[in-house]
Amino acid sequence: MHLSRRTLLAATGATAAVAATSATALVATAGAAQAQAVAADGAAATVGVDALLQRAEALLTGGAFDASDADFAAAVAALDTTAKGLWNTLDRSAGRTALWPDLSPVTDPGNFGQSYTRLRTLATAWATPGTSLAGSAETADALVAALRFAHDTAYNPAKRETGNWWFWEIGAPRALMDCSVLLRDRLPAADLTDYLAVVDRFCPDADRRTNSPTLAETGANRTDKAVIVALRGLLGQDAAKLASARDALSDVRDSGRNSLFRYTGSGDGFYEDGSFVQHDVVAYTGTYGVVLLGGAAYLLSLLAGSEWAVTDPKVSVMYEAVERSFAPVVFDGLMMDAVRGRAVSRERAGDHRDGAAAVAAILLLATGAPAAYADRWRELVKGWLTRNRTTPFAALATLPQLALAKAVLNDSGIPAGERTTGHFVFADMDRVVHRQPRWTCTLSLSSKRISAYEAGNGENLHGWYTGDGMTYLYDGDDLGQYNDGFWPTVDPYRLPGTTVDTRQRTDLGTGAGTSTYRPTNAIAGGAVLHDRYGASAMELIGPAGTTLRAKKSWFLLDNAVIALGAGITSSDGRAVETVVENRSLGPDGTQRLLVDAARQPDGQGWTKEFDRARWAHVDGVGGYVFPDATALHALREERTGPWRAINTGADTGGSTDPVTRRYVTLWVDHGVSPTDAGYAYVLLPGATAAATAVWSYSRPVRIVANDATAQAVEARRHGLTAVNFWGAGTAAGITASGPASVLVQRRGPELTVAVADPSRTQTSLTVELPFSANRVVTADDSVSVTTGRRPVLTVAVGGSRGHTHTVTLS
């Protein structure tokens, strides 16, 4: 099977430059080269263009590796299999009109874009010892001729951009430059001149969009283009181009406005809270963020020790992003779908592949980073690699990526890092990640600031509700949940955690270009206490065509997630549902379902309504508790769908082959046109049935409010009270002057309070507490306190963008 453009992005780094090289080559490329950046006499080292081109080649082929090693042999065999398939179907006839029959006409941007990526795969195989095409004169001649054909027929300076700009300005020129690096000793000078000219036409610099010269490139697109310009500079021995590529990372042209080495406060890029946004309003750490990280790592390594080496001290932003932005959203090597945007619909680029791309980028970056960073990253990555036995990295990695990973795995001095734990509120991209030692819960929220979904170019056709509070549960024993046929088979109207109008929807993103949908609600986000507990909220305001409104809260504790809904109202004459769970059981799963201790049938198509369910349990997943004895619906079903149904993209479109998976679904039916309806349920990830039953009867967490004013819980065992206020009001003895997320914990004589304004509509917020305090122990600069029998906090929330403010009293 050939690799598409975005599959290459994830698995081989078509945009992120494979994001790795062999351990030996990398030491020379990054570590040693940077160590030699200053010569003994104090003069700057000058690694020449030829040496940099050799590095670029090693970044594609892996450089030197032990061919007798079973893992490397398998990687070579995988490359060879793919390349032979492409070689056997490559049209080499004199009268050809396309390079491959399925990519005709070659003049279509998607077709010539993919043609170049296939040619790169062939060129990589030709340049890699051990493949059946390695060093073949016939192959080299055919590649030279194919590149000339593509240039003369489809992609040359005389052409005008049509269709998707990405193929013209990033996809095709990057693959073309990679091919030129690999074939540089075989390319006629006139051909190389032609290829440099076409890059100069469509990607002359990394600062501006060629088809829209007033548009400054940002984020991953800027990185992509910087790599292209650097390779063009090397191949053309053009010092100015190399300097331009380096300077683009720091955006010298615009005085750092779009620098990749800065924290942004709006639009694209990394935020100080760990968020990463691309396309202005989309949470995109898992795809565009990985591309940016990989591309930056590539250029740091490629140019190290040369006169064009990256020396911007603010590169530390990229180093900090590894643990601040990426580590919280990678679970045992899988990249969380909540930050992969429309990529969830790509059959050949699942969470395991985007996770592998992140691993590769981090390992490459580590080769030249200060030891204080690099040592921690290698431990982190080793933990991911050793725990992920469902989709092992070696099965996904290219030779360059594999070499770096094996160097870490084989180093007994590097311990395997434990799973990341803690509560993370990524307020700047409306995501919440709650990580426990054995499981993780991730919330995908949206607001007028961050889109509910992105679709376009035929991708993510059924992503309607992915940003409406979709709740992801990750378990170390079930790493295939979201990458084993989940997206083409799950009922898109019943995503876990969402409250939905059951109306039929039309496909999204069927036209050219991408588009986003931002709802009109202001409240989305929450507060975090002690990096351990969280209170999150989202006001749900349905899109055009529905009057649905709801107030949704999640309280995330050590072993439980309490989900509350209130004010659920609609006047459209349709039923409204809240989905508690919709879990894939795999192709033939029959995991036991209990409801109030009674085992339910495991036949497909079984469904039942339980009038007063108190708890449920699914083997291998966990427990569900319903404190108010809920009317619960349950369903077992076998669902079939092709990937093509959710992605028809030119280069990412899924196959038409049917995929079948079994699901167990639990939901609450609020009826037709409900008025002020609500729900309450507790997720107990990983809990046994016995523990679920005990939790149901012992009620260690008490719900004290669930209405349109506030939603609140008390966990008395932990001395914890958590409230989401929807406006001014009082709940659990706490009073707030406006919308707020508040957590209060009493431990001994001390009282710690965390406050956030998830609406970002206020400049100041006051919170009155029901516990006396006469001394301020610590307080953020934004918090002032009036102590006494009922202390009052005045929190300057204006400009804090929904982030948490903390104070400790005694």
Residue pairs with C-beta under 8 A, 6 or more apart in sequence:
1 82
1 85
1 348
2 82
2 85
2 86
2 114
2 118
2 121
3 11
3 12
3 14
3 82
3 117
3 118
3 121
3 348
4 114
4 117
4 348
4 651
4 652
5 14
5 113
5 114
5 117
5 167
5 171
5 651
5 652
6 14
6 343
6 346
6 348
6 349
6 651
6 652
7 346
7 348
7 349
7 353
7 652
8 14
8 15
8 117
8 120
9 15
9 16
9 287
9 291
9 349
9 357
10 287
10 290
10 348
10 349
10 353
10 354
10 356
10 357
11 348
11 349
11 353
11 356
11 357
11 396
11 398
12 18
12 398
13 19
13 20
13 294
13 298
13 357
13 360
13 398
14 117
14 120
14 171
14 174
14 175
15 170
15 171
15 174
15 220
15 224
15 227
15 291
15 294
15 295
16 223
16 290
16 291
16 293
16 294
16 295
16 298
16 357
16 360
16 361
17 59
17 60
17 227
17 294
17 295
17 298
18 59
18 60
18 298
18 360
18 398
18 400
18 401
19 294
19 297
19 298
19 357
19 360
19 361
19 364
19 400
19 401
20 26
20 59
20 360
20 361
20 363
20 364
20 397
20 398
20 400
20 401
20 402
20 403
20 404
20 405
21 29
21 55
21 58
21 59
21 62
21 63
21 301
21 364
21 400
21 403
21 404
22 58
22 62
22 63
22 64
22 65
22 399
22 400
22 403
22 404
23 403
23 404
23 406
23 407
24 63
24 64
24 65
24 403
25 55
25 58
25 59
25 62
25 63
25 64
25 400
25 403
26 301
26 364
26 367
26 403
26 404
27 367
28 55
29 55
29 58
29 59
29 301
29 302
29 304
29 367
30 300
30 301
30 304
30 364
30 367
30 368
31 367
31 368
33 45
33 47
33 301
33 304
33 305
33 306
33 368
34 304
34 305
34 309
34 368
36 45
36 305
37 44
37 45
37 304
37 305
37 309
38 44
38 45
39 45
44 307
45 305
45 306
46 306
46 307
47 304
47 305
47 306
48 306
49 234
49 237
52 234
52 302
52 303
52 306
53 181
53 184
53 234
53 235
55 301
55 302
56 181
56 231
56 234
56 302
57 63
57 127
57 181
57 182
58 400
59 298
59 301
59 302
59 400
60 120
60 124
60 127
60 178
60 181
60 182
60 400
61 124
61 127
61 128
61 182
61 399
61 400
62 128
62 398
62 399
62 400
62 402
62 403
63 400
63 403
65 72
65 399
65 403
66 72
67 73
67 76
67 129
67 130
69 406
71 394
71 402
71 406
72 399
72 402
72 403
73 130
74 394
75 394
75 397
75 398
75 399
75 402
76 128
76 130
76 131
76 399
79 121
79 124
79 125
79 128
79 131
79 398
79 399
80 125
80 130
80 131
80 132
80 133
82 121
82 125
83 121
83 122
83 124
83 125
83 126
83 131
83 132
83 133
84 132
84 133
86 100
86 118
86 121
86 122
87 122
87 133
87 139
89 100
89 101
90 99
90 100
90 118
90 122
90 142
90 146
91 98
91 99
91 100
91 101
92 142
92 145
92 146
96 149
97 104
97 105
97 106
98 104
98 105
98 106
98 111
98 115
99 106
99 115
99 118
99 119
99 146
99 149
99 150
100 115
100 118
103 111
103 112
103 114
103 115
103 118
104 111
105 111
106 112
106 115
106 149
106 150
106 153
106 154
107 153
107 154
108 163
108 650
109 161
109 162
109 163
109 164
109 167
109 168
109 172
109 650
110 163
110 164
110 167
110 650
110 651
111 154
111 650
112 150
112 154
112 155
112 167
112 172
113 166
113 167
113 171
113 172
113 175
113 651
114 650
114 651
115 146
115 150
115 154
116 150
116 155
116 171
116 172
116 175
116 176
116 179
117 171
117 175
119 143
119 146
119 147
119 150
119 175
119 179
120 175
120 178
120 179
120 182
122 133
122 139
122 143
123 143
123 178
123 179
123 182
123 183
124 178
124 182
125 131
125 132
125 133
125 134
125 139
126 133
126 134
126 135
126 136
126 139
126 140
126 143
126 182
126 183
127 134
127 182
128 134
128 399
129 135
133 139
140 183
140 186
141 186
143 179
143 183
143 186
144 183
144 186
144 187
144 188
144 191
147 176
147 179
147 180
147 183
147 187
147 191
147 195
148 191
148 194
151 191
151 194
151 195
151 198
155 168
155 172
155 176
155 198
156 194
156 197
156 198
156 201
157 197
157 198
157 200
157 201
161 168
161 169
161 202
161 210
161 211
163 512
164 457
164 512
164 513
164 650
165 209
165 210
165 211
168 202
168 210
168 211
169 202
169 203
169 209
169 210
169 211
169 225
170 203
170 221
170 224
170 225
170 228
172 202
173 198
173 199
173 202
173 203
173 228
173 232
174 224
174 227
174 228
174 231
176 195
176 198
176 199
177 195
177 199
177 228
177 231
177 232
177 235
178 231
180 187
180 192
180 195
180 231
180 235
181 231
181 234
181 235
184 192
184 235
187 195
192 235
192 236
195 235
196 232
196 235
196 236
199 228
199 229
199 232
200 232
201 210
202 210
203 210
203 225
203 228
203 229
203 232
204 210
204 229
205 225
205 229
205 244
205 248
205 253
206 217
206 222
206 223
206 224
206 225
206 226
206 228
206 229
206 244
206 245
206 248
207 216
207 217
207 222
207 248
207 251
207 253
207 254
207 258
208 214
208 215
208 216
208 217
209 215
209 216
209 217
216 251
216 254
216 257
216 258
217 225
217 248
217 258
218 258
218 267
218 268
218 269
218 278
219 260
219 268
219 269
219 277
219 278
219 288
219 292
220 278
220 284
220 288
220 289
220 291
220 292
220 295
222 248
222 249
222 251
222 258
222 260
223 249
223 260
223 291
223 292
223 295
223 296
223 299
224 291
224 295
225 248
226 245
226 246
226 248
226 249
226 295
226 299
227 245
227 295
227 298
227 299
229 241
229 244
229 245
229 248
230 241
230 242
230 245
230 246
230 299
230 302
230 303
230 308
232 238
232 241
233 239
233 240
233 241
233 242
233 244
233 245
233 308
234 242
239 307
239 308
242 303
242 306
242 308
243 308
245 299
245 303
245 308
246 299
246 303
246 308
246 309
246 310
247 253
249 259
249 260
249 261
249 296
249 299
249 310
249 312
250 256
250 259
250 260
250 261
250 312
250 314
251 257
251 258
251 259
251 260
256 262
258 269
259 312
259 314
260 269
260 292
260 296
260 317
260 318
261 312
261 314
261 315
261 316
261 317
261 318
262 269
262 314
262 317
263 269
263 270
263 271
263 272
263 317
264 270
264 271
264 277
265 271
265 801
267 277
267 280
268 277
268 278
268 279
268 280
269 276
269 277
270 276
270 289
270 317
270 321
270 324
270 325
271 277
271 426
271 428
271 429
273 425
273 426
273 427
273 428
273 801
273 803
274 321
274 324
274 325
274 328
274 424
274 426
275 283
275 285
275 325
275 426
275 427
275 428
275 429
275 431
276 283
276 284
276 285
276 288
276 289
276 292
276 321
276 325
276 339
276 429
277 283
277 284
277 428
277 429
277 450
278 284
278 287
278 288
278 289
278 341
279 288
279 454
279 514
279 516
281 449
281 450
281 451
281 516
281 518
282 341
282 450
282 451
282 454
282 516
283 338
283 339
283 341
283 426
283 429
283 430
283 431
283 444
283 450
284 339
284 340
284 341
285 325
285 326
285 329
285 335
285 339
285 429
286 329
286 335
286 336
286 337
286 339
286 340
286 341
286 343
286 351
286 354
286 358
287 339
287 340
287 341
287 343
287 354
288 341
289 321
289 325
289 326
289 339
290 326
290 335
290 354
290 357
290 358
290 361
293 318
293 321
293 322
293 326
293 358
293 361
293 362
293 365
294 357
294 360
294 361
294 364
296 315
296 318
296 365
297 318
297 361
297 362
297 364
297 365
298 364
299 310
300 310
300 315
300 365
300 368
301 364
301 367
301 368
303 309
303 310
304 310
304 368
318 365
319 365
319 369
319 370
319 373
322 362
322 365
322 373
322 377
322 380
323 376
323 377
323 380
326 358
326 362
327 380
327 420
328 420
328 422
328 424
328 426
328 433
328 435
329 335
329 336
329 338
329 339
329 431
329 433
329 442
330 336
330 355
330 358
330 384
330 420
331 419
331 440
331 474
331 479
332 384
332 387
332 388
332 419
332 474
332 476
332 479
333 352
333 355
333 356
333 359
333 384
333 385
333 387
333 388
333 391
333 393
333 479
334 351
334 352
334 355
334 388
334 391
334 474
334 479
334 482
334 483
335 351
335 352
335 354
335 355
335 357
335 358
336 351
336 433
336 442
336 472
336 474
337 344
337 351
337 472
337 482
338 431
338 433
338 442
338 443
338 444
338 470
338 472
339 429
339 431
340 351
340 354
341 453
341 454
341 460
342 453
342 454
342 455
342 456
342 459
342 460
342 463
342 509
342 514
343 349
343 354
343 459
344 460
344 463
344 466
344 482
344 487
345 459
345 460
345 461
345 462
345 463
345 487
345 643
345 646
345 647
345 652
345 654
346 459
346 647
346 649
346 652
346 654
347 488
347 643
347 647
347 652
347 654
347 655
348 652
349 652
350 482
350 483
351 482
351 483
352 388
352 390
352 391
352 396
352 479
352 483
353 396
355 384
355 388
356 393
356 396
356 397
356 401
359 381
359 384
359 385
359 393
359 401
359 405
360 397
360 400
360 401
360 404
360 405
362 377
362 380
362 381
363 377
363 378
363 381
363 401
363 404
363 405
363 408
364 404
365 377
366 373
366 374
366 377
366 378
367 374
367 404
369 377
375 414
376 417
378 408
378 411
378 414
379 414
379 415
379 416
379 417
380 417
380 420
381 405
381 408
381 417
382 408
382 409
382 414
382 415
382 416
382 417
383 416
383 417
383 418
383 419
384 417
385 392
385 393
385 405
385 408
385 409
385 416
386 409
386 416
387 416
387 419
387 476
388 479
390 479
390 480
391 479
391 480
391 483
393 401
393 402
393 405
394 402
394 405
397 405
408 414
418 437
419 435
419 437
419 476
420 435
421 435
421 436
421 437
422 435
422 531
422 532
423 432
423 433
423 434
423 435
423 528
423 529
423 531
423 532
423 533
423 534
423 556
424 432
424 433
424 434
424 435
424 528
425 432
425 525
425 526
425 527
425 528
425 534
425 536
425 756
425 802
425 803
425 804
426 432
426 433
427 525
427 756
427 758
427 801
427 802
427 803
428 801
428 802
429 450
430 444
430 445
430 446
430 447
430 449
430 450
430 467
430 524
430 525
431 442
431 443
431 444
431 445
432 442
432 443
432 445
432 525
432 526
432 534
432 536
432 554
432 556
433 440
433 441
433 442
433 443
434 440
434 441
434 442
434 443
434 534
434 556
434 561
436 558
436 559
436 685
438 475
438 476
438 685
438 686
439 473
439 474
439 475
439 476
439 622
439 685
439 686
440 472
440 473
440 474
441 471
441 472
441 473
441 474
441 556
441 561
441 683
441 685
442 471
442 472
442 474
443 469
443 470
443 471
443 472
443 497
443 536
443 554
444 466
444 467
444 468
444 469
444 470
444 471
444 472
445 467
445 469
445 524
445 525
445 536
445 538
446 452
446 453
446 467
446 468
446 518
446 519
446 521
446 524
446 538
447 518
447 519
447 521
447 522
447 523
447 524
447 525
447 538
448 518
448 519
448 520
448 521
448 522
449 518
449 524
449 760
450 467
450 518
450 524
451 467
451 516
451 517
451 518
452 464
452 465
452 466
452 467
452 468
452 517
452 518
452 519
453 460
453 463
453 464
453 466
453 467
453 508
453 516
453 517
454 460
454 463
454 514
454 515
454 516
455 461
455 463
455 508
455 509
455 514
455 515
456 508
456 509
456 511
456 512
456 513
456 514
456 515
457 509
457 512
457 513
457 514
457 649
457 650
458 509
458 510
458 647
458 648
458 649
458 650
458 652
458 653
459 509
459 514
459 647
459 649
459 652
460 466
460 508
460 509
460 646
460 647
461 507
461 508
461 509
461 510
461 645
461 646
461 647
461 648
462 492
462 505
462 507
462 508
462 645
462 646
463 492
463 508
464 492
464 493
464 505
464 508
465 492
465 493
465 495
465 498
465 500
466 495
468 495
468 498
468 499
468 500
468 538
468 540
469 497
469 498
469 499
469 538
469 540
469 552
469 554
470 495
470 496
470 497
470 498
471 496
471 497
471 554
471 561
471 563
471 683
472 482
472 496
473 481
473 496
473 621
473 622
473 683
473 685
474 481
475 481
475 620
475 621
475 622
475 685
475 686
477 620
478 620
478 621
480 586
481 583
481 584
484 584
484 586
484 661
485 584
485 587
485 659
485 660
485 661
486 584
486 661
487 643
487 646
488 641
488 642
488 643
488 645
488 646
488 654
488 659
489 584
489 639
489 640
489 641
489 659
489 660
489 661
489 663
490 582
490 584
490 639
490 661
490 663
491 582
491 639
491 663
491 665
493 500
493 502
493 505
494 500
494 577
494 579
494 582
494 665
494 667
495 579
495 582
496 579
496 580
496 581
496 582
496 583
497 563
497 579
498 578
498 579
499 540
499 548
499 550
499 552
499 565
499 568
499 576
499 577
499 578
499 579
499 670
499 679
500 548
500 576
500 577
500 578
500 579
501 542
501 546
501 548
501 570
501 572
501 574
501 576
502 574
502 575
502 576
502 577
503 545
503 546
503 572
503 574
509 515
510 648
517 543
519 540
519 541
519 542
519 543
520 541
521 538
521 539
521 540
521 541
522 539
522 739
522 759
522 760
522 761
523 537
523 538
523 539
523 726
523 739
523 758
523 759
524 537
524 538
524 539
524 758
525 536
525 537
525 538
525 741
525 756
525 758
525 802
526 534
526 535
526 536
526 537
526 554
526 724
526 741
526 756
526 758
527 534
527 535
527 741
527 742
527 743
527 754
527 755
527 756
527 758
527 804
528 534
528 743
528 754
528 804
529 720
529 743
529 745
529 752
529 753
529 754
529 804
529 806
530 745
530 752
532 558
533 555
533 556
533 557
533 558
533 718
533 720
533 722
533 743
533 745
534 554
534 555
534 556
534 743
535 553
535 554
535 555
535 556
535 722
535 723
535 724
535 741
535 742
535 743
536 553
536 554
536 555
536 556
536 724
536 741
536 758
537 551
537 552
537 553
537 554
537 711
537 724
537 726
537 741
537 758
538 552
539 549
539 550
539 551
539 552
539 726
540 548
540 549
540 550
540 551
540 552
541 548
541 549
542 548
542 549
542 570
546 570
546 572
546 574
547 569
547 570
547 571
547 572
548 568
548 569
548 570
548 572
548 576
549 567
549 568
549 569
549 570
550 565
550 566
550 567
550 568
550 569
551 565
551 566
551 567
551 708
551 711
551 726
552 563
552 564
552 565
553 563
553 564
553 565
553 711
553 724
554 561
554 562
554 563
554 564
555 561
555 562
555 564
555 701
555 713
555 722
557 701
557 715
557 718
557 720
558 718
559 684
559 685
559 687
560 682
560 683
560 684
560 695
560 701
561 682
561 683
561 685
562 680
562 681
562 682
562 683
562 701
562 703
562 713
563 580
563 679
563 680
563 681
563 682
563 683
564 678
564 679
564 680
564 703
564 706
564 711
564 713
565 578
565 677
565 678
565 679
565 680
565 706
566 676
566 678
566 706
566 707
566 708
566 711
567 676
567 678
567 707
567 708
567 726
568 576
568 578
568 670
568 674
568 676
568 677
568 678
568 679
569 674
569 675
569 676
569 677
570 576
570 673
570 674
571 673
572 673
573 672
573 673
574 672
574 673
575 669
575 670
575 671
575 672
576 669
576 670
576 671
576 672
576 673
576 674
576 677
577 667
577 668
577 669
577 670
578 667
578 668
578 670
578 679
579 665
579 666
579 667
580 624
580 632
580 666
580 667
580 668
580 681
581 618
581 621
581 624
581 664
581 665
581 666
582 663
582 664
582 665
582 666
582 667
583 618
583 621
583 663
583 664
583 665
584 661
584 662
584 663
585 591
585 661
585 662
585 663
585 664
586 661
586 662
587 660
587 661
587 662
588 662
589 662
590 602
590 662
591 602
591 618
591 619
591 620
591 621
591 664
592 599
592 602
592 617
592 618
592 619
593 599
593 600
593 602
593 616
593 617
593 618
593 619
593 634
593 636
593 664
594 600
594 616
594 617
594 689
595 610
595 613
595 615
595 616
595 632
595 634
596 610
596 613
596 614
596 615
596 616
597 689
597 693
600 606
600 608
600 634
600 636
601 636
602 636
603 636
604 636
604 637
604 638
604 662
605 636
605 637
605 638
606 635
606 636
607 633
607 634
607 635
607 636
607 637
608 633
608 634
609 631
609 632
609 633
609 634
609 669
610 631
610 632
610 633
610 634
611 631
612 629
612 630
612 631
613 626
613 629
613 630
613 631
613 632
614 625
614 626
614 629
614 696
615 623
615 624
615 625
615 626
615 692
615 693
615 695
615 696
616 623
616 624
616 626
616 632
616 634
616 666
616 692
617 623
617 624
617 687
617 688
617 689
617 692
618 624
618 664
619 689
621 685
622 683
622 684
622 685
622 686
622 687
622 692
623 682
623 683
623 684
623 687
623 688
623 689
623 691
623 692
623 695
624 666
624 681
624 682
624 683
624 684
624 692
625 681
625 682
625 684
625 692
625 695
625 696
626 632
626 680
626 681
626 682
626 696
627 680
627 681
627 682
627 699
627 703
628 680
630 668
630 679
630 680
630 681
631 668
631 669
632 666
632 667
632 668
633 665
633 666
633 667
633 668
633 669
634 664
634 665
634 666
635 663
635 664
635 665
636 662
636 663
636 664
636 665
637 662
637 663
637 665
638 660
638 661
638 662
638 663
639 660
639 661
639 662
639 663
640 658
640 659
640 660
641 658
641 659
642 654
642 655
642 656
642 657
642 658
642 659
643 653
643 654
643 655
643 657
643 659
644 653
644 654
644 655
644 656
645 654
646 654
647 653
647 654
648 654
668 679
668 681
670 677
670 679
671 677
676 708
678 706
678 707
680 703
680 706
682 695
682 701
684 691
684 692
684 695
687 695
700 715
700 716
700 717
701 713
701 714
701 715
702 713
702 714
702 715
702 716
703 712
703 713
704 712
704 713
704 714
704 721
704 731
704 732
705 711
705 712
705 723
705 731
705 732
706 712
708 726
709 725
709 726
709 727
709 729
709 731
710 723
710 724
710 725
710 726
710 729
710 730
710 731
710 736
711 723
711 724
711 726
711 731
712 721
712 722
712 723
712 724
712 731
712 732
712 734
713 721
713 722
714 720
714 721
714 722
714 732
715 721
715 722
718 745
719 745
719 746
719 747
720 743
720 744
720 745
721 732
721 733
721 734
721 743
721 744
721 745
722 741
722 742
722 743
722 744
723 731
723 732
723 734
723 736
723 740
723 741
723 742
723 743
724 740
724 741
724 742
724 758
725 731
725 736
725 738
725 739
725 740
725 741
725 742
726 739
727 738
727 739
728 736
728 737
728 738
729 735
729 736
730 736
732 770
733 769
733 770
734 742
734 744
734 767
734 768
734 769
734 770
735 767
735 768
736 742
736 765
736 766
736 767
736 768
737 764
737 765
737 766
737 767
738 757
738 759
738 761
738 762
738 765
739 757
739 758
739 759
739 761
739 762
740 755
740 756
740 757
740 758
740 765
740 767
741 754
741 755
741 756
741 757
741 758
742 753
742 754
742 755
742 767
743 753
743 754
744 751
744 752
744 753
744 754
744 769
744 771
745 751
745 752
746 771
749 810
750 777
750 808
750 809
750 810
751 769
751 771
751 773
751 808
751 809
751 810
752 806
752 807
752 808
752 809
753 767
753 769
753 793
753 806
753 807
753 808
753 809
754 804
754 805
754 806
755 765
755 767
755 783
755 793
755 795
755 797
755 804
755 805
755 806
756 797
756 800
756 802
756 803
756 804
756 805
757 765
757 795
757 797
757 800
757 802
758 802
759 802
760 797
760 801
760 802
762 797
762 798
763 796
763 797
763 798
764 794
764 795
764 796
764 797
764 798
765 794
765 795
765 797
766 792
766 793
766 794
766 795
767 792
767 793
767 795
768 790
768 791
768 792
768 793
769 790
769 791
769 792
769 793
770 790
771 791
772 788
772 789
772 790
772 791
773 785
773 787
773 788
773 791
773 809
773 810
774 787
774 788
774 810
775 787
775 809
775 810
776 785
776 787
776 807
776 808
776 809
776 810
777 808
777 809
777 810
778 806
778 807
778 808
779 785
779 806
779 807
779 808
780 805
780 806
780 807
782 795
782 796
782 797
782 800
782 805
783 793
783 794
783 795
783 796
783 805
783 806
783 807
784 793
784 794
785 791
785 792
785 793
785 794
785 807
785 809
786 792
786 794
787 809
791 809
793 807
795 805
796 805
797 805
